[in-house]
Amino acid sequence: MRLVFLGKFGELAPESLHSPALPDGVRTLADLKGWIARQSPPLGRAMALTTTRVAVNQALVRDLSHPVAAGDEIAFLPPMSGG
């Protein structure tokens, strides 16, 4: 599994979270977000926003019940701002 943390998330994510083995009990994006929050509470708090976007294998996914697998690339995109 490869995890990609963009923007502010990248600043908060410890290096150990970028290429973890698929943790036991993690089967969905919701499970994965919970696991990440336990590994890095500051990152977990930042990612708890409802405007956080997630891409699995370069495709945006809205449903956190989406399954994850060991070979997936999962990217977390922070809320965008600008004008």
PyMOL commands that set and color helices and strands:
alter all, ss='L'
color gray80, all
select helices_A, chain A and resi 8-12+15-17+29-39+41-47
alter helices_A, ss='H'
color red, helices_A
select strands_A, chain A and resi 2-5+53-56+59-61+73-77
alter strands_A, ss='S'
color yellow, strands_A
deselect
rebuild
show_as cartoon
